[in-house]
């Protein structure tokens, strides 16, 4: 039952593309921050700054390094900043998607055991990069189209 004093939804009035960009940005911030939390990140003592020698695994699934966590934090912070405007949100989703697709291609090309694997990416991380690389621009374009109809 609705109440006349119900709090206003902070998303009301925001363009869908801004909400989508904010959601991806928060997701990336969470990934980056949780990568530094012992317990959430298994084998935390094996966390290295960079490279395949980092044995830490976020949620026991995704191999992470300090550099990988920092990249996620920077991308998330940039996403929240850019999500303040419709044009910025669209740029974050399209540009971020392109970055993740490039990372996905790099993940496929690099030997995971070599020093060239700077971010310490494993197979699960490769799949996540592909998912983000496809989902971000697709949702950015779809959400942007809805905003243009209003």
C-alpha positions as CSV (number, residue, x, y, z in Angstrom):
1,X,0.0,0.0,0.0
2,X,1.4,3.3,-1.0
3,X,2.0,5.9,1.6
4,X,1.8,9.6,1.0
5,X,5.0,10.2,2.8
6,X,7.0,7.6,1.0
7,X,10.5,8.7,0.1
8,X,11.1,9.7,-3.5
9,X,13.1,7.2,-5.5
10,X,16.5,8.9,-6.3
11,X,16.4,7.3,-9.8
12,X,13.2,9.1,-10.7
13,X,13.8,11.5,-13.5
14,X,17.2,10.2,-14.3
15,X,17.8,9.0,-17.9
16,X,18.0,5.2,-18.2
17,X,21.5,5.4,-19.7
18,X,22.7,7.2,-16.6
19,X,21.2,4.5,-14.3
20,X,22.8,1.8,-16.4
21,X,26.2,3.5,-16.4
22,X,26.0,4.0,-12.7
23,X,25.2,0.4,-12.1
24,X,28.2,-0.8,-14.1
25,X,30.4,1.8,-12.3
26,X,29.3,0.5,-8.9
27,X,29.8,-3.1,-10.0
28,X,33.4,-2.2,-11.0
29,X,34.0,-0.3,-7.8
30,X,32.8,-3.4,-5.8
31,X,35.0,-5.7,-7.8
32,X,38.0,-3.5,-7.2
33,X,37.3,-3.0,-3.5
34,X,36.4,-6.6,-2.7
35,X,39.6,-7.7,-4.3
36,X,41.4,-6.1,-1.3
37,X,39.3,-7.8,1.3
38,X,40.7,-11.0,2.9
39,X,38.1,-13.7,3.1
40,X,36.2,-12.4,0.1
41,X,39.4,-12.8,-1.8
42,X,40.8,-16.3,-1.1
43,X,44.5,-16.8,-0.9
44,X,44.8,-13.2,0.0
45,X,48.4,-13.7,1.2
46,X,49.3,-14.6,-2.4
47,X,48.0,-11.2,-3.7
48,X,50.8,-9.6,-5.9
49,X,51.0,-6.2,-7.5
50,X,50.9,-7.6,-11.0
51,X,51.4,-10.7,-13.1
52,X,50.4,-14.4,-13.1
53,X,52.2,-15.0,-9.7
54,X,49.3,-13.5,-7.9
55,X,47.4,-16.4,-6.5
56,X,44.6,-14.4,-4.9
57,X,41.0,-15.2,-6.2
58,X,38.1,-12.9,-5.8
59,X,35.2,-15.0,-4.5
60,X,37.4,-18.0,-5.1
61,X,36.7,-17.6,-8.9
62,X,38.5,-14.6,-10.4
63,X,42.3,-14.3,-10.2
64,X,43.2,-10.8,-9.1
65,X,46.2,-8.7,-8.6
66,X,46.7,-5.2,-7.0
67,X,46.9,-3.7,-10.5
68,X,43.7,-5.5,-11.6
69,X,41.9,-4.2,-8.5
70,X,43.2,-0.7,-9.1
71,X,42.1,-0.7,-12.7
72,X,38.6,-1.7,-11.7
73,X,38.5,1.0,-9.1
74,X,39.7,3.7,-11.5
75,X,37.2,2.5,-14.2
76,X,34.4,2.5,-11.6
77,X,35.2,6.0,-10.4
78,X,35.4,7.3,-13.9
79,X,32.0,5.7,-14.6
80,X,30.4,7.3,-11.7
81,X,31.8,10.7,-12.7
82,X,30.7,10.3,-16.3
83,X,27.3,9.0,-15.4
84,X,26.4,12.5,-14.2
85,X,25.4,13.4,-17.8
86,X,23.6,11.5,-20.5
87,X,26.5,12.0,-22.9
88,X,29.1,11.0,-20.3
89,X,27.1,7.9,-19.4
90,X,26.9,6.9,-23.0
91,X,30.6,7.5,-23.5
92,X,31.5,5.4,-20.4
93,X,29.3,2.5,-21.6
94,X,30.6,2.6,-25.2
95,X,34.2,3.3,-24.2
96,X,34.3,0.9,-21.3
97,X,32.8,-1.8,-23.5
98,X,35.6,-1.2,-26.0
99,X,38.2,-1.4,-23.3
100,X,36.8,-4.7,-22.0
101,X,36.7,-6.1,-25.6
102,X,40.4,-5.1,-26.1
103,X,41.2,-6.7,-22.7
104,X,39.3,-9.9,-23.8
105,X,41.3,-10.1,-27.0
106,X,44.5,-9.5,-25.0
107,X,43.5,-12.2,-22.6
108,X,43.1,-14.6,-25.5
109,X,46.4,-13.7,-27.0
110,X,48.7,-13.7,-23.9
111,X,50.1,-16.8,-22.3
112,X,48.5,-16.7,-18.8
113,X,51.8,-17.9,-17.2
114,X,54.0,-15.3,-18.8
115,X,54.9,-11.9,-17.3
116,X,52.9,-10.3,-20.2
117,X,49.7,-11.3,-18.2
118,X,50.0,-8.0,-16.3
119,X,46.5,-8.0,-14.7
120,X,46.7,-11.7,-13.6
121,X,43.7,-12.7,-15.7
122,X,42.5,-16.3,-15.7
123,X,39.8,-18.0,-17.8
124,X,37.0,-16.7,-15.7
125,X,38.3,-13.2,-16.0
126,X,38.5,-13.6,-19.8
127,X,34.8,-14.5,-19.9
128,X,33.9,-11.6,-17.6
129,X,35.8,-9.2,-19.9
130,X,33.8,-10.6,-22.9
131,X,30.5,-10.3,-21.0
132,X,31.2,-6.7,-19.9
133,X,32.6,-5.8,-23.4
134,X,29.3,-6.9,-25.0
135,X,26.8,-5.9,-22.3
136,X,28.0,-2.3,-21.6
137,X,27.7,-0.9,-25.2
138,X,24.5,-2.9,-25.9
139,X,22.8,-1.7,-22.8
140,X,24.2,1.8,-23.3
141,X,22.7,1.9,-26.8
142,X,19.4,0.4,-25.7
143,X,19.0,2.7,-22.7
144,X,20.1,5.7,-24.8
145,X,17.3,5.0,-27.3
146,X,14.7,5.0,-24.5
147,X,16.0,8.3,-23.3
148,X,15.6,9.8,-26.8
149,X,12.0,8.8,-27.0
150,X,11.0,10.9,-24.0
